[in-house]
Amino acid sequence: MEKFAGVWDDWRMSDLEKLTRTVVAFRDARDWKQFHNPKDMAISMTLEATEVLEHFQWKNSKEIEAYLQTNKTEVAEELADVLYWVLLMNNDFGIDLISAFEKKLKKNEAKYPIEKARGNNAKYNKL
């Protein structure tokens, strides 16, 4: 991960842990864990992601730019809802999200080397 050297040194793991503890406490205070099986959590995360998409549906690039100027808070709330489910799933499934993210980024670096991928939106197998 030479391209991202130093990035991980700045990462504050405690922030991710704090967010995770907060969403777990929110959920547990409401006794909702009983409803949070993997399938339904994945469905909920997907539904929240589609709510992000709704903000951009039928808009061109200029319209999106203007829209974000006045609706950034609403988009941020939808992204926060997606993060809520990511953090709960991460916690409940016992995944080390930081490690998983690092490993995935390394895979993507290999699949999308800078010299081939820079400025190119082709999928890795088409580079």
N, CA, C and O of each residue as an XYZ file, in Angstrom:
508
protein
N       0.840     -1.189      0.000
C       0.000      0.000      0.000
C       0.876      1.240      0.000
O       0.616      2.188      0.741
N       1.923      1.236     -0.836
C       2.829      2.371     -0.817
C       2.154      3.680     -1.207
O       2.583      4.747     -0.769
N       1.122      3.618     -2.011
C       0.437      4.841     -2.451
C      -0.317      5.513     -1.308
O      -0.625      6.703     -1.374
N      -0.611      4.750     -0.265
C      -1.385      5.285      0.856
C      -0.558      5.294      2.138
O      -1.103      5.326      3.241
N       0.764      5.266      1.978
C       1.634      5.267      3.155
C       1.311      6.474      4.024
O       1.150      7.590      3.530
N       1.222      6.233      5.305
C       0.949      7.315      6.247
C      -0.518      7.521      6.527
O      -0.875      8.049      7.580
N      -1.378      7.117      5.613
C      -2.820      7.307      5.812
C      -3.274      6.531      7.030
O      -3.999      7.056      7.874
N      -2.847      5.279      7.123
C      -3.293      4.439      8.220
C      -2.722      4.908      9.553
O      -3.320      4.679     10.604
N      -1.557      5.571      9.508
C      -0.975      6.096     10.743
C      -1.866      7.169     11.355
O      -1.896      7.339     12.573
N      -2.587      7.887     10.507
C      -3.444      8.976     10.969
C      -4.835      8.505     11.384
O      -5.584      9.244     12.023
N      -5.172      7.279     11.019
C      -6.509      6.772     11.302
C      -6.699      6.635     12.801
O      -5.849      6.082     13.499
N      -7.807      7.138     13.283
C      -8.098      7.024     14.708
C      -9.093      5.900     14.902
O     -10.303      6.090     14.776
N      -8.574      4.742     15.207
C      -9.412      3.564     15.400
C     -10.480      3.836     16.433
O     -11.594      3.322     16.326
N     -10.156      4.638     17.434
C     -11.132      4.893     18.488
C     -12.402      5.551     17.939
O     -13.481      5.361     18.499
N     -12.289      6.314     16.863
C     -13.472      6.925     16.267
C     -14.426      5.860     15.728
O     -15.634      5.937     15.948
N     -13.890      4.883     15.032
C     -14.725      3.802     14.507
C     -15.316      2.990     15.647
O     -16.492      2.627     15.617
N     -14.511      2.712     16.635
C     -15.008      1.966     17.793
C     -16.090      2.760     18.526
O     -17.093      2.196     18.963
N     -15.884      4.045     18.655
C     -16.870      4.886     19.341
C     -18.191      4.906     18.574
O     -19.260      4.785     19.173
N     -18.120      5.057     17.268
C     -19.338      5.027     16.452
C     -20.041      3.684     16.584
O     -21.264      3.627     16.711
N     -19.272      2.613     16.554
C     -19.857      1.281     16.674
C     -20.530      1.109     18.025
O     -21.667      0.642     18.100
N     -19.843      1.479     19.081
C     -20.441      1.365     20.423
C     -21.728      2.195     20.508
O     -22.693      1.780     21.149
N     -21.740      3.354     19.870
C     -22.910      4.235     19.912
C     -24.104      3.605     19.210
O     -25.213      3.626     19.745
N     -23.896      3.040     18.010
C     -25.032      2.447     17.296
C     -25.507      1.171     17.972
O     -26.705      0.885     17.978
N     -24.586      0.397     18.542
C     -24.982     -0.813     19.261
C     -25.796     -0.429     20.494
O     -26.818     -1.054     20.775
N     -25.361      0.580     21.225
C     -26.103      1.029     22.408
C     -27.478      1.555     22.024
O     -28.455      1.292     22.725
N     -27.570      2.287     20.935
C     -28.852      2.801     20.438
C     -29.798      1.635     20.148
O     -30.950      1.628     20.581
N     -29.286      0.656     19.410
C     -30.083     -0.509     19.047
C     -30.488     -1.318     20.276
O     -31.648     -1.704     20.420
N     -29.533     -1.567     21.152
C     -29.800     -2.417     22.305
C     -30.748     -1.758     23.301
O     -31.527     -2.451     23.954
N     -30.696     -0.442     23.428
C     -31.615      0.258     24.332
C     -33.065      0.080     23.878
O     -33.986      0.186     24.688
N     -33.265     -0.187     22.609
C     -34.608     -0.349     22.046
C     -34.987     -1.825     21.885
O     -36.075     -2.144     21.406
N     -34.099     -2.703     22.281
C     -34.318     -4.151     22.177
C     -34.625     -4.560     20.734
O     -35.541     -5.344     20.483
N     -33.853     -4.024     19.800
C     -34.063     -4.326     18.391
C     -33.164     -5.440     17.872
O     -33.373     -5.922     16.759
N     -32.173     -5.858     18.647
C     -31.261     -6.904     18.158
C     -32.024     -8.151     17.725
O     -31.606     -8.853     16.805
N     -33.133     -8.419     18.385
C     -33.938     -9.592     18.047
C     -34.422     -9.574     16.598
O     -34.747    -10.623     16.041
N     -34.472     -8.397     15.987
C     -34.937     -8.268     14.602
C     -33.773     -8.206     13.608
O     -33.983     -8.186     12.396
N     -32.567     -8.178     14.127
C     -31.404     -7.900     13.284
C     -30.648     -9.159     12.891
O     -29.510     -9.372     13.310
N     -31.284     -9.973     12.095
C     -30.579    -11.113     11.520
C     -29.813    -10.622     10.283
O     -30.128     -9.556      9.756
N     -28.818    -11.376      9.814
C     -28.007    -10.906      8.688
C     -28.804    -10.505      7.454
O     -28.508     -9.485      6.832
N     -29.805    -11.289      7.097
C     -30.597    -10.968      5.900
C     -31.298     -9.625      6.045
O     -31.226     -8.788      5.145
N     -31.970     -9.413      7.158
C     -32.726     -8.178      7.321
C     -31.828     -6.958      7.489
O     -32.184     -5.855      7.074
N     -30.666     -7.160      8.099
C     -29.731     -6.040      8.191
C     -29.206     -5.671      6.805
O     -29.079     -4.488      6.487
N     -28.900     -6.673      5.978
C     -28.432     -6.401      4.617
C     -29.524     -5.717      3.795
O     -29.241     -4.806      3.016
N     -30.754     -6.151      3.968
C     -31.880     -5.505      3.273
C     -31.992     -4.051      3.729
O     -32.148     -3.152      2.902
N     -31.913     -3.818      5.033
C     -32.036     -2.462      5.553
C     -30.925     -1.564      5.023
O     -31.175     -0.413      4.668
N     -29.696     -2.082      4.967
C     -28.589     -1.290      4.442
C     -28.829     -0.942      2.978
O     -28.570      0.182      2.548
N     -29.322     -1.909      2.222
C     -29.601     -1.672      0.807
C     -30.712     -0.647      0.624
O     -30.626      0.219     -0.248
N     -31.741     -0.741      1.433
C     -32.830      0.232      1.352
C     -32.333      1.641      1.654
O     -32.732      2.599      0.992
N     -31.468      1.765      2.649
C     -30.916      3.081      2.970
C     -30.047      3.597      1.828
O     -30.059      4.791      1.525
N     -29.295      2.705      1.196
C     -28.466      3.110      0.060
C     -29.328      3.595     -1.099
O     -28.950      4.528     -1.808
N     -30.482      2.968     -1.293
C     -31.370      3.437     -2.363
C     -31.954      4.805     -2.035
O     -32.289      5.570     -2.940
N     -32.080      5.118     -0.748
C     -32.534      6.452     -0.377
C     -31.475      7.498     -0.725
O     -31.812      8.646     -1.012
N     -30.202      7.111     -0.701
C     -29.149      8.009     -1.186
C     -29.350      8.236     -2.683
O     -29.283      9.365     -3.167
N     -29.593      7.158     -3.395
C     -29.784      7.252     -4.851
C     -30.961      8.134     -5.245
O     -30.906      8.835     -6.255
N     -32.010      8.100     -4.460
C     -33.193      8.905     -4.778
C     -32.868     10.387     -4.918
O     -33.518     11.096     -5.687
N     -31.882     10.851     -4.191
C     -31.515     12.265     -4.270
C     -30.957     12.640     -5.637
O     -31.009     13.805     -6.032
N     -30.429     11.664     -6.355
C     -29.760     11.945     -7.620
C     -30.522     11.459     -8.847
O     -30.158     11.768     -9.981
N     -31.577     10.700     -8.605
C     -32.336     10.144     -9.728
C     -32.879     11.246    -10.613
O     -33.415     12.240    -10.125
N     -32.739     11.068    -11.910
C     -33.264     11.937    -12.948
C     -32.572     13.303    -13.022
O     -33.076     14.217    -13.675
N     -31.435     13.444    -12.364
C     -30.701     14.710    -12.407
C     -29.422     14.529    -13.214
O     -28.755     13.499    -13.125
N     -29.092     15.554    -14.009
C     -27.818     15.534    -14.713
C     -26.736     16.116    -13.798
O     -27.030     16.526    -12.675
N     -25.509     16.153    -14.265
C     -24.387     16.594    -13.427
C     -24.583     18.000    -12.867
O     -24.302     18.242    -11.693
N     -25.060     18.923    -13.693
C     -25.264     20.297    -13.225
C     -26.384     20.366    -12.188
O     -26.283     21.094    -11.201
N     -27.430     19.615    -12.417
C     -28.538     19.591    -11.455
C     -28.102     18.989    -10.120
O     -28.518     19.452     -9.058
N     -27.272     17.967    -10.181
C     -26.772     17.350     -8.952
C     -25.916     18.329     -8.178
O     -26.045     18.448     -6.959
N     -25.051     19.026     -8.875
C     -24.194     20.021     -8.219
C     -25.033     21.076     -7.502
O     -24.757     21.422     -6.353
N     -26.055     21.584     -8.182
C     -26.940     22.583     -7.571
C     -27.737     21.977     -6.417
O     -27.923     22.614     -5.380
N     -28.194     20.771     -6.601
C     -28.983     20.088     -5.581
C     -28.184     19.921     -4.291
O     -28.699     20.144     -3.195
N     -26.928     19.530     -4.436
C     -26.097     19.326     -3.258
C     -25.830     20.614     -2.491
O     -25.579     20.584     -1.286
N     -25.883     21.724     -3.176
C     -25.679     23.008     -2.499
C     -26.774     23.268     -1.471
O     -26.526     23.893     -0.440
N     -27.967     22.795     -1.746
C     -29.098     23.074     -0.845
C     -29.617     21.852     -0.087
O     -30.446     21.985      0.813
N     -29.130     20.667     -0.448
C     -29.658     19.443      0.160
C     -28.576     18.531      0.734
O     -28.807     17.338      0.934
N     -27.416     19.083      0.994
C     -26.310     18.271      1.495
C     -26.656     17.603      2.825
O     -26.260     16.462      3.064
N     -27.380     18.291      3.680
C     -27.744     17.730      4.984
C     -28.591     16.482      4.830
O     -28.375     15.498      5.537
N     -29.551     16.505      3.918
C     -30.414     15.355      3.700
C     -29.623     14.169      3.141
O     -29.845     13.026      3.540
N     -28.702     14.446      2.216
C     -27.865     13.386      1.660
C     -26.966     12.819      2.759
O     -26.777     11.606      2.851
N     -26.420     13.692      3.582
C     -25.562     13.250      4.695
C     -26.331     12.339      5.650
O     -25.787     11.349      6.139
N     -27.581     12.667      5.910
C     -28.393     11.828      6.794
C     -28.597     10.441      6.215
O     -28.574      9.451      6.946
N     -28.795     10.362      4.913
C     -28.969      9.051      4.276
C     -27.664      8.262      4.314
O     -27.676      7.053      4.545
N     -26.545      8.938      4.089
C     -25.250      8.258      4.186
C     -25.011      7.770      5.615
O     -24.455      6.691      5.819
N     -25.427      8.558      6.593
C     -25.294      8.149      7.989
C     -26.138      6.910      8.270
O     -25.729      6.039      9.038
N     -27.313      6.829      7.653
C     -28.148      5.635      7.817
C     -27.451      4.397      7.251
O     -27.523      3.321      7.845
N     -26.780      4.540      6.113
C     -26.023      3.423      5.538
C     -24.892      3.029      6.490
O     -24.662      1.846      6.740
N     -24.196      4.028      7.011
C     -23.101      3.757      7.940
C     -23.598      3.041      9.192
O     -22.922      2.154      9.712
N     -24.766      3.421      9.671
C     -25.368      2.757     10.832
C     -25.417      1.247     10.609
O     -25.004      0.474     11.473
N     -25.920      0.833      9.455
C     -26.045     -0.598      9.169
C     -24.693     -1.246      8.936
O     -24.489     -2.391      9.338
N     -23.776     -0.555      8.306
C     -22.431     -1.098      8.118
C     -21.791     -1.366      9.477
O     -21.203     -2.426      9.694
N     -21.906     -0.411     10.385
C     -21.303     -0.569     11.711
C     -21.961     -1.696     12.504
O     -21.275     -2.478     13.162
N     -23.294     -1.780     12.440
C     -23.963     -2.877     13.157
C     -23.587     -4.234     12.580
O     -23.306     -5.169     13.331
N     -23.579     -4.352     11.271
C     -23.220     -5.622     10.649
C     -21.776     -5.979     10.972
O     -21.473     -7.133     11.278
N     -20.891     -5.005     10.907
C     -19.500     -5.203     11.257
C     -19.382     -5.740     12.676
O     -18.649     -6.699     12.919
N     -20.095     -5.132     13.609
C     -20.070     -5.544     15.008
C     -20.661     -6.951     15.180
O     -20.031     -7.829     15.768
N     -21.847     -7.147     14.673
C     -22.552     -8.404     14.891
C     -21.894     -9.590     14.189
O     -21.998    -10.722     14.660
N     -21.225     -9.344     13.078
C     -20.571    -10.423     12.337
C     -19.137    -10.655     12.805
O     -18.482    -11.593     12.350
N     -18.647     -9.809     13.707
C     -17.287     -9.958     14.215
C     -16.223     -9.706     13.167
O     -15.209    -10.404     13.123
N     -16.448     -8.721     12.333
C     -15.501     -8.381     11.270
C     -14.615     -7.229     11.741
O     -15.086     -6.289     12.381
N     -13.333     -7.317     11.417
C     -12.412     -6.213     11.654
C     -12.470     -5.348     10.399
O     -11.764     -5.606      9.423
N     -13.308     -4.329     10.432
C     -13.579     -3.519      9.243
C     -12.337     -2.788      8.737
O     -12.139     -2.671      7.528
N     -11.516     -2.304      9.635
C     -10.299     -1.607      9.218
C      -9.393     -2.564      8.448
O      -8.892     -2.221      7.377
N      -9.186     -3.744      8.984
C      -8.349     -4.743      8.326
C      -8.960     -5.165      6.988
O      -8.253     -5.272      5.986
N     -10.265     -5.402      6.975
C     -10.942     -5.796      5.735
C     -10.814     -4.711      4.675
O     -10.591     -5.004      3.500
N     -10.955     -3.453      5.094
C     -10.838     -2.336      4.158
C      -9.420     -2.245      3.598
O      -9.232     -2.057      2.396
N      -8.435     -2.378      4.469
C      -7.040     -2.343      4.036
C      -6.755     -3.445      3.020
O      -6.141     -3.193      1.983
N      -7.202     -4.668      3.317
C      -6.983     -5.803      2.418
C      -7.675     -5.580      1.079
O      -7.105     -5.874      0.028
N      -8.888     -5.065      1.111
C      -9.633     -4.823     -0.129
C      -8.960     -3.738     -0.967
O      -8.895     -3.840     -2.192
N      -8.460     -2.701     -0.296
C      -7.775     -1.640     -1.028
C      -6.496     -2.163     -1.678
O      -6.155     -1.756     -2.788
N      -5.787     -3.060     -0.997
C      -4.597     -3.681     -1.586
C      -4.966     -4.487     -2.826
O      -4.274     -4.428     -3.842
N      -6.072     -5.247     -2.735
C      -6.540     -6.003     -3.899
C      -6.868     -5.062     -5.051
O      -6.513     -5.322     -6.201
N      -7.550     -3.967     -4.729
C      -7.924     -3.010     -5.768
C      -6.710     -2.321     -6.372
O      -6.705     -2.000     -7.561
N      -5.680     -2.091     -5.561
C      -4.444     -1.516     -6.106
C      -3.835     -2.451     -7.144
O      -3.336     -1.999     -8.175
N      -3.875     -3.750     -6.874
C      -3.336     -4.727     -7.821
C      -4.203     -4.821     -9.074
O      -3.685     -4.950    -10.184
N      -5.516     -4.756     -8.895
C      -6.440     -4.854    -10.031
C      -6.441     -3.584    -10.875
O      -6.675     -3.638    -12.083
N      -6.182     -2.447    -10.243
C      -6.222     -1.158    -10.926
C      -4.905     -0.406    -10.742
O      -4.861      0.611    -10.049
N      -3.824     -0.908    -11.367
C      -2.546     -0.199    -11.228
C      -2.660      1.209    -11.820
O      -3.313      1.423    -12.842
N      -2.019      2.137    -11.164
C      -2.122      3.546    -11.560
C      -1.799      3.743    -13.030
O      -2.501      4.471    -13.731
N      -0.735      3.093    -13.501
C      -0.311      3.307    -14.889
C      -1.367      2.856    -15.904
O      -1.366      3.338    -17.036
N      -2.256      1.952    -15.527
C      -3.317      1.509    -16.435
C      -4.656      2.176    -16.127
O      -5.439      2.439    -17.039
N      -4.921      2.444    -14.878
C      -6.257      2.878    -14.468
C      -6.433      4.395    -14.409
O      -7.563      4.882    -14.450
N      -5.345      5.144    -14.316
C      -5.467      6.593    -14.153
C      -6.265      7.208    -15.297
O      -5.890      7.100    -16.464
N      -7.360      7.848    -14.943
C      -8.204      8.514    -15.927
C      -9.028      7.566    -16.779
O      -9.610      7.986    -17.779
N      -9.087      6.305    -16.407
C      -9.773      5.294    -17.194
C     -10.844      4.647    -16.309
O     -10.525      4.163    -15.223
N     -12.082      4.629    -16.743
C     -13.159      4.062    -15.934
C     -13.481      2.608    -16.293
O     -14.507      2.080    -15.865
N     -12.625      1.969    -17.064
C     -12.850      0.574    -17.452
C     -12.682     -0.343    -16.246
O     -11.908     -0.067    -15.329
N     -13.431     -1.440    -16.275
C     -13.287     -2.464    -15.243
C     -11.906     -3.084    -15.363
O     -11.320     -3.103    -16.446
N     -11.383     -3.594    -14.249
C     -10.008     -4.120    -14.201
C      -9.707     -5.131    -15.309
O      -8.593     -5.155    -15.833
N     -10.674     -5.955    -15.668
C     -10.406     -6.982    -16.687
C     -10.432     -6.411    -18.110
O     -10.210     -7.138    -19.078
N     -10.699     -5.134    -18.226
C     -10.709     -4.473    -19.548
C      -9.562     -3.473    -19.698
O      -9.436     -2.825    -20.736
N      -8.732     -3.348    -18.669
C      -7.609     -2.382    -18.729
C      -6.500     -2.906    -19.620
O      -5.480     -2.239    -19.793
